[in-house]
Amino acid sequence: MAANAIDQTRRMLSLVTYLRERPGAHVTDVARAFGITEDELISDLDVLPMCGTSFRGGDLLDIDTDGDRIWWHNPDDVAAPLRLAADEATALLVAARAVATLPGLRESDREALLRATAKLEAAAGEAAGASSRLSVTFESEGGVFAEVDRAISERRRLWVRYYSPARDELTEREVDPIRLFAVGHTYMEAWCRLSEARRTFRLDRVAEIRILDEHAAPPELELRDLSAGLVQPSADDPEVVVEVGPGGRWVAEYYPHDRAEELTGGGLRITLRTPDPASLRRLALRLGSDGRIVAPQELADNARTAAAAALAAYESE
């Protein structure tokens, strides 16, 4: 099962210390030491150069690999004592206190965070006073994230009430969570016991969530490669044709498609594939006068019916 976000953060922090003490370490040795695959290690190494004591070039970790060995070129530079400005200390203290209130956070992690916060307050001196007058409240997605992260860590099943935009309805289901990931939005990949298949759930569409006592036991599945994005249509998926005017040209940028042909007047005729054509009904409603579904005919008729019903409901108010 894939590591959760907190476990991955712990690993990457340990990786920094490990690499500092072992210049030129071999990729195979490091992966074996951390109990991960070489691909997972390379993925971590792609993230580490974006970390450091600030976003100035010299303060970021200068780590790279030739595929065989790993080199850290500026360990002494980033190891210099950290100096926080008053506004940086305030922002860090406010964020730390907010994270400590997240539901579902493991108690050991909460205690460690509170200890670190206390040390930072002592070091910040007067700057800490301003932070005590500020507070942050997480939106519901933060609580959902914490519950999913906890369920993954404890390998427990989840009950969720989830909004499905394709059907415009709330459904209740039990799922075995597999991993959390972010592609524009934050998602949970899980084995759905209702459909007996792998499903992806957007966290901001989870209306209610509860951790169950049942042990989560998703089937052994190969994790999807998301480097090309969340939506990766297959050549076997049904074909849908959408025509848009100038105001709907954004569809070609947002949706993966097979082809986009220019139309008179600045519009586009877009051909795309999707495993669930009904999900594009909402696209048609969103486009309004800026576009329409041309094919398949059944989907086009369904979209027109939905638009007429929505207009009738609006006019009756």
Residue pairs with C-beta under 8 A, 6 or more apart in sequence:
1 152
1 155
1 178
1 179
1 218
2 152
2 178
2 179
2 223
3 11
4 149
4 152
4 153
4 179
4 180
5 149
5 180
6 106
6 109
6 149
6 153
7 153
8 44
11 34
11 36
11 44
12 44
12 47
12 48
12 51
14 34
15 30
15 34
15 44
15 48
16 48
16 61
18 25
18 30
18 33
18 34
19 25
19 30
19 63
19 70
19 72
20 72
20 75
20 79
22 30
23 71
23 72
24 69
24 70
24 71
25 69
25 70
26 68
26 69
26 70
27 38
27 41
27 42
27 65
27 67
27 68
27 69
27 70
28 38
30 41
30 70
31 37
31 38
31 40
31 41
34 41
36 44
42 65
45 63
45 64
45 65
45 70
48 61
48 63
49 60
49 61
49 62
49 63
49 64
50 60
51 60
51 61
52 59
52 60
52 61
52 78
53 59
53 78
53 80
53 82
58 74
58 77
59 77
59 78
60 78
61 72
61 74
61 78
62 72
62 73
62 74
62 77
63 70
63 71
63 72
63 73
64 70
64 71
64 73
65 71
84 92
84 124
84 127
86 124
86 126
86 127
86 130
89 120
89 123
89 124
89 127
89 128
89 131
90 124
90 127
90 128
90 130
90 131
90 134
92 120
93 117
93 120
93 121
93 124
93 128
93 131
93 132
94 131
94 134
94 135
94 136
95 136
96 113
96 116
96 117
96 120
97 117
97 131
97 135
97 136
98 135
98 136
98 137
98 138
99 105
99 113
100 110
100 113
100 114
100 117
101 138
102 138
102 142
102 143
102 145
102 146
103 143
103 146
103 147
104 143
104 146
104 147
104 149
104 150
104 211
105 113
105 146
105 150
106 150
106 153
120 128
121 128
121 131
122 128
124 131
140 204
140 206
141 186
141 203
141 204
141 206
143 209
144 203
144 204
144 206
144 209
145 180
145 186
145 203
147 158
147 209
147 210
147 211
148 158
148 177
148 180
148 188
148 203
148 209
149 180
150 156
150 211
151 157
151 158
151 177
151 211
151 216
152 177
152 178
152 179
152 180
154 211
155 215
155 216
156 211
156 212
156 213
156 214
156 215
156 216
157 174
157 175
157 176
157 193
157 211
157 212
157 214
157 215
157 216
158 174
158 175
158 176
158 177
158 190
158 209
158 210
158 211
158 212
158 216
159 172
159 173
159 174
159 209
159 210
159 212
160 172
160 173
160 174
160 175
160 201
160 206
160 208
160 209
160 210
161 170
161 171
161 172
161 206
161 207
161 208
161 209
162 170
162 171
162 172
162 173
162 201
162 205
162 206
162 207
163 169
163 170
163 205
163 206
163 207
164 170
164 171
164 205
165 205
165 279
165 282
166 276
166 278
166 279
166 281
166 282
167 278
168 282
170 207
171 194
173 192
173 193
173 194
173 195
174 192
174 193
174 194
174 212
174 214
175 188
175 190
175 191
175 192
175 193
175 199
175 201
176 190
176 191
176 193
176 216
176 217
176 218
177 188
177 189
177 190
177 216
177 218
178 188
178 189
178 190
178 191
178 198
178 218
178 221
178 223
179 188
179 189
179 223
180 186
180 187
180 188
180 189
181 187
181 189
181 226
183 226
183 229
183 230
184 230
185 202
185 203
185 204
186 202
186 203
186 204
187 200
187 201
187 202
187 203
187 230
188 200
188 201
188 203
189 198
189 199
189 200
189 201
189 223
189 224
190 198
190 199
190 200
190 201
190 218
191 197
191 198
191 199
191 218
191 219
191 221
192 198
192 199
198 221
200 230
224 232
229 256
231 255
231 256
231 274
232 256
233 256
233 272
233 273
233 274
233 275
234 273
234 275
235 273
237 273
237 274
237 275
238 273
238 274
238 275
238 277
238 296
239 258
239 271
239 272
239 273
239 295
239 296
240 271
240 272
240 273
240 274
240 277
240 280
240 293
240 295
240 296
240 299
241 269
241 270
241 271
241 293
241 294
241 295
242 251
242 269
242 270
242 272
242 280
242 283
242 284
242 287
242 291
242 292
242 293
242 294
243 263
243 267
243 268
243 269
243 270
243 291
243 292
243 294
244 251
244 252
244 267
244 268
244 270
244 287
244 290
244 291
245 265
245 266
245 267
245 289
245 290
245 291
246 265
246 266
246 267
246 290
247 290
248 267
248 268
248 287
248 290
248 291
249 266
249 267
249 268
251 268
251 270
251 283
251 287
251 291
252 260
252 268
252 270
255 270
255 272
255 283
256 272
257 270
257 271
257 272
258 271
258 272
258 273
259 270
259 271
260 268
260 269
260 270
260 271
261 268
261 269
261 270
262 268
263 269
269 294
274 280
277 296
277 299
278 299
278 302
280 293
280 299
280 303
281 293
281 299
281 302
281 303
281 306
283 291
283 293
284 291
284 292
284 293
284 303
284 306
284 307
285 303
285 306
285 307
285 310
288 307
292 300
292 303
293 299
293 300
293 303
294 300
